[in-house]
Amino acid sequence: MDTTELCFMPATELSRLIHAKQLSPVELTEAVLDRIDKINPKINAFITITADLARKGAKEAEARALRGELISPVDGIPLSIKDVTPTAGIRTTMGSKFMENNVPTEDNLVAKRMRGAGMVVLGKTNTPAYGHKDMADNLLGPPTRNPWKLDRTTGGSSGGAAGAVAAGLGPLAEGSDGAGSIRIPASLSGIVGFKASYGRVPNSRPISNYWAAISHSGPIARTVRDAAMLLQVMAGPDPIDPLSIDAQPEDYVTACDGDVKGLKVVWSGDLGYAAVDPEVREIAHRAALRFNDLGCILEERDPRWDDPYQWANDSWSINQAAREYERGQLHPDWLDPTLTIQILQALRFTAIDFQKMLQARSTFYDQARAFFETCDLLLTPTMPIGAWSAEPGLKQGPSEIGGRKIGHGLFDRVPFTFPHNQTGYPAITLPAGFTAEGLPVGLQIVGRWHQDSTVLKAAANFEAIQPWAEKRPNLD
């Protein structure tokens, strides 16, 4: 079998071949490792590559396959893990100089579940320090570059994860999403990224702030069913996370089957307030119109909720400062400049200010809940622009979008993603098309409270009439 084709084959098909004893996990892993050797120096998706560990895991999976004792649908499938996710015996830098040589002694819960399912760990993917922004550069090494255009970013903070999947450096990747950190890079890289309902995938210490209730792990993949297959491994309650959803997950791969006729779907190109590049908006709009072809009831209107930018941006900075302020005083030169700005912004606020932000979040949730009582799904562009420069610096990204001036902070470029971390509602990004420059554009589908299966089914239906997995960046 052609090794490049093998590297881009959907994980669901790889699983079928492994279970049928028509594909060796060792053969698959060697093909992916060879491609990592060739391509990773161009895009810097991985910060740590665990080739020996991957080969060991592949041999163990192959032995189980030959005995007919595979332990899960993803047994023997290669996987990358974001470098903010603790992994026992594997360097986990969190993208920070402070953690440059950190080697955890335990997996966090999600890593434990994925490794326990027999997945083959390829390594840890690049991320900004503690996932604090929408790009994948840090002080540890070069930034991740977009496989579709190497001078551009993949976005972040799961930028290395998305870049790896888009470039064929493994079919599946674990990411985490606190303001769009799965959906942002998946959109800019032309692949699928799913932030399930908050609590569907439990958090665990040492890095998780349970009570912030905004960030958790999720799948990044090339197809919807691949994402559903990895989510199946990640999802499910655990008392280690007091906010995890106390119900067993559905069969998410099966949930992709069936039609979506009759669903009430709303398209909003700017939510009533966001700056959006006209070309990006038009591409996403054309994609949204395909839901008419799927038999949905599609209407175009804005949700009419308040713009959550200010309080969400400020509370994000406060959370970053609470974690990094004291360390940063010891070694200020080890702080990324963009993280330093967030910390300094946070120092302006009082405890009363922070409580008012939480109250504003509650008000916003009520507004979003009321909107979703009128529809089943909300469609938007995932990002308001295509990928910008990958180069590090204080003023990363454009200074204007669609003719409107914007700032250079995280929340200025992600108006469509972060609101759904604040509500906890499920949201997925899918490839919608390409700009004239050849940059991917994503369509975001947001579902009602805990309706993960509906989001996946809608995404799978869209994928069926507008497939994208055969499109690949030219890196060879």
N, C-alpha and C positions, 0 to 999 in steps of 0.2 A: 504494500500500500504506500502511495506517495506520502512522504512525511509531512510536507506542507499541508496537504489535504487533511491529514490526520490531526494536525495542530488546530485547524479551523473547524473540525467536525463538531456538531452539537453534542453536549454532554449526554443528552438522552440517548443519542445514537451510539456514543461510546459505551454507555452502560449496557445497551442491548447487545452489542458485540462482545463485551467482556463476559456477560452472563451466558451468552451462547458459545463461549470458548472459541470465538473467532478472532479475538484480539487479546493480546497479552498486555497486562498493565505495565510490564517492563518495557515492551516495545513502545507503548504510548508515552511513557515517562521519558525514555531516551530521546524520542523525537522532540518532545517539548523542551527538554534540557538543551538539546543541540540548537534549537531555535533561540532559546534564551541566550546562549553563548554568542550567537550571531547578531541578534537584534537588540538585546538589552543595552549594550554600549551606546546605541543610537538614541534610545528614548529614556533610559534610566528609570525604568518602572520598578525595579527591585533595588532595595537598599541592602538586603542580605539574601544570598542564594544558598539553599541547603541541599545541594546536589546529592551528597552522600546519604542524607536522611531520606530524600525522595527515592533514591534507588533501593534503599532498605525497605521502605514502605511498599514500593512497587513489587518487590520480590515476595513480600509477605502476602500482598493481595493476590498475586499470581498463584501462590500455593493454595490459598483459599478457593480461588476460582477452579483450579484443577481438581480439588476435592469436592466441588459443588457446595461450598460452605461460605459463599459471599454473604456479608453481614448487612448489606444495605444496597440500595440502587446506586449509591455513589462510591461504593467500595472500589478502590483502584483508580479513581478519577483524580487527576492532578488539580491542585488548589493552591492559590496564593492567599496570604493572610496580611491584612493591613498592619503596619508597624506601630499602631497604638493598641493592638490586641495582645495581651500577655500570652506568651507561649513558652512552656517549660523547656529549658535547655536550648532555646533559640534566642539569640540577641533580639531585644525589643527596645528600640531607641526612643519611641514616641516622637521621632523626628526632632529630638532636642539634644543639644550638647550636654545637658545635665544627665541624660540617660544614655549617653553614647555607648557605654560598655555594659549596660544592664542586661543580665541574663536571668529571667524569672525561674523560679523553682517549680511553679505550678502554671498550668493552663488556666485561662479564665473559662467561664462556663461554655461560651460558644466555641472556643478553640477545642475544648474537651469534647464537645458533641461532634464536631467535624472530624477530629482525629479518631474518635471512638467509632465513627461510621466507616472507617477504613480509607479515608481520603489521603492522597499522597501530597504531602506538604512540600511545595517547591521553594518557598522562602517568604520573606516579608517585603511588602511593597511600600514605596515611598509616600511620604505624607509631610505636611508642614508640622511644626512643633505642636504636639497635642491636638492636631487637627483644627487649628485656630482660624483658618482662612480657606478661601476658595481656590487655592493653587497648591501645587506639590513641590515647593522648594523649601529648603532649610539650610542650616549652617553645617550640615554633615557632609554634603556632597552636591553634585549637580542637580538641577531641577528635572522633573519628569517632562518630557516633550511629547507633543501630540503626534501619534502615528500618521495622521492624515496630512500634517504640515509641521515639520520639525521645529520651526521657529516659534510655534504657538504652544500654549499650555494645554494640558488635559483638564485643567480645573482641579478642584480639590474639595474636601481634603483627601478623599480616597483616589487621588489622581494616579498614583502608581498602579493601583488595582485596576482601574478602568483602562489605563494605557496598556497594561499587560494583556487583558482580555481582547481589546481591539486589535492588538498586534499579533495575536495567536500564541501568546506566551502562557498558555493554560486556558482551559475552557470556562473555569469558574473562579471567582474571587470573592473573598469576604471584604466588605467595607463597613463603615459606620457613618451615621447620618444624624447631625445635630442641627443643621440649618440648610441641608440639601447636599451633604457631603458624599452621598451615594449618587444622587440624581444629577448633580452638577457635572461631575466628570464623565458619567455615563452618557449624558446628553452631548457634551462637547467631543466625545470620542466615538459617537455613532453606535452605541450599544444599549443594553437594557440595564436599568438599576431600579430596585424596588425598596422603598421604605415602607415596611409593613406597619400595621397599627401599633402605636406605642404600647409596649408590654407584651406584644406577640413573641418577640425575641428577648429573653431576659438579659439584664445587665448583671455584671458581678464585679467585685472589687479586684484589684486595688484602685483602679482609675475611675470607676463610675460614681457619679453623684446621683444616687437613686432619686432623690427628691427634686432634682432639677427637671426630670421628666421630659427631656427633649431628644436625647441621643441614644441610639442603640444600633446593633449590627444588622446587616442585611445583605442580600445577594447581588452580585454584579455578573452579568452573563451576556452571551450573544443572542439568545432567544428567550422568549417568555417562559416556555416550559423548562428550560435550563434553570432560570431564576427560581421557578416554583419548586424544582427538585432540590435545590440547595436550601431554600427557605424551609422545606420540610424537615431538614436535618437541624436547622437552627432553632425552630419554633417550639413552643411548649412551655408550660408554667414551671416555675421552680421557686421555692420559698427563699432562696438566696436573694431574689429580687422582690421586695415587698409590693412593687407595682406591676409585676408580671400578670398577664391575663390568666385567671384561674380556670382555664378550660383547655382541653386537648385540641390541637390544631386540626383543621380539616385536611383532606387529601388534596393538596394544592395543585398537583399535576392533573388529577382528574377534574378539578375545578375549572381548568382551562377549556374543557370540552363543552359543547352545547353552544346555542346562539344567545344573542343579547337583544332580540327583537322586543320592542316595546319599552326599553329602558329610557328614562327621561334624562337627557344629556344636555348640559349647558356649556357653550363655548364662550370664553372671555379672552380677548386678545391682550388686555392690559389690566384687568381687575378694576378698571376705572381710575387708576392712578399711576401705574408703572410706566417708565420709559422703556420703549421697545424699538429695536431696529426694524424698519418697515419690511425689509426682505425676510428677516426671521419670522416676523409676524405673519406674513403672507404664506410662507412655507408651512408653518404650523396650522394656519387656518385651512389651507387645502387639505391637510391631513385630517383635521377635525371634521370636515365635510364628508369624509368617507363613512362616518357613523350613520349618515343617511342611508348609505348602501347596505349597512348592517341591519337596517330595520329599526334603528333607534328613533326616538322623537327628539330631534335636535333643535335647540333654540339658541340665539345669540343674545346674551345680556351679561351685565356685570353683577357680581354678588352683593354689591352695595354694603360691604362691611368697611369699617374704618381702616385706614392704612396703618398696619402695625409696626411700621419701620422703627420709629423712634424708641419706644419702650423695649422692643425686642433687641435692637442693636445695643442699647445701653445695658440691658440685663446680661447680654452675651459678654460684654466687656467686664462686667462685675464678676461673672463666673470665671473668666480667664484670670483676672487679678487675684481672686481668692486662692487659686491654685499656684500661681507663679510669682506673686509679688515678693514674698520673703526670699525665695531662691534667687530671684533677679537682683535683689540688693547685694547678694554675695558675689555674683558674677554677672554684672549687667552686660558685659560683652558676649555672654552666651545666650542672650535673649535675641530672637529675631526682631528686627526693627518694627515690623508690623505688629508683633505681639507687644512690644514696648508701648506702642501707641495705644493699644487697647487697654493696657494696664493703667496708663496715665489718664485716659478718659474715665476709667472707673473710679479713680480717686476723688473725682468731683462730687460723688453721690453719697448721701447719707443712708442709714438703715431705713429711715422713713421713705426716702425716695425709692428704694428697692421694693418695699412693700407695695407702694403705689404701682410699680411696674407689674407686680404679680396680680394686683387687682385689675389692671388694664388687660392682662392676659385672660383673666376670667371673663371680662366683658367681651373680648374678642371671640372667645370660645362660644359664648352664647350667640353672638352674631353669626358665626360660621354654622353652628348647629341649626339655627333658624333657616339659613340659606339651604342647607342640605335637606331640610324637610320638604323642599320644593322640587328636588331632583335626585337622581341616583348617582350621577357622575358630573364632575367639573373637568373640562378640558382647557388647558392653557399652553402657551409655549413653556418649555422647561426653563430655558434661559433666554434673556432678552437680546443676546448678541451671540455671534460665533466666537470661537476661541481667540483670545488675545495673546500678546507676547508672553513667552515663557520666562523671560529674563527676570531675575530677582530685583527688588528695589522698593523704595517707599511708595512710589506712585505707579503701582502695577495696574494695568488695564486702561481702558479708555477714559477720557475725561468727559465725554458726552455719549449719549445713546439716543438715537432717533432725533437728534437736534436739541436734546435737553442736556444741560450740564449736570453731572453727577459727581459725587465724591469718590475716593479711592478705598473706602472701607469695604469690609466683607458684604454687608447687607445692601450696599448700593447696586451690586450686580446680581443679586439673587432674589428679586421681589416675588417670584413665583414659587420658590421652594420652601423658604423658612416658615411661612405661615402654617404649614401643615405639620411642622415639628411642634409648634405652639398648641395646636389642637390635638395632636396625636393621631390624626386621620391617615389612612393608607394612601400612598402616592407612588406612581411608577412613571418612569420616563422611557419612551420608545423612539427609535429613529424615525424622523418624519421626512427627511430629505437633506439636500446639500445646498449651500450658498453658491454663488457664482465663483467664489474662491475655492470651492471644494471642501468647505468646512461643514461638519454635521450639524443638523438642527434637530432638537428633540421635541416631542409632544408629551405633555404631562397629563396623566389621568389620575384624578383624585376621587376617592370613594367616601361613602358615608361611614359613620362610626362602626368600626370593627368589620367592615365589609371587604376584607382582603380578597376573598374568593371572587366577588363581583368585579373588582379591579383587575384581577388576573384574567378572568374570562373575557372582559372587554379588551384587554391588551392582546390576548391570543387571537381574538377575532380580527382585530385590526392587523395584526401580523400576518394573518392568513390572506388578506386581500391586498396588503402592501408589504410584501416580504423584503427583508434587507440583509439577511445573514450571509448572502453570497457576495456582498460588497466588502472589499478588503482594501486597506491602505497598501500602497506600493512601497515596501521596505526592503525588498530582496535585491 
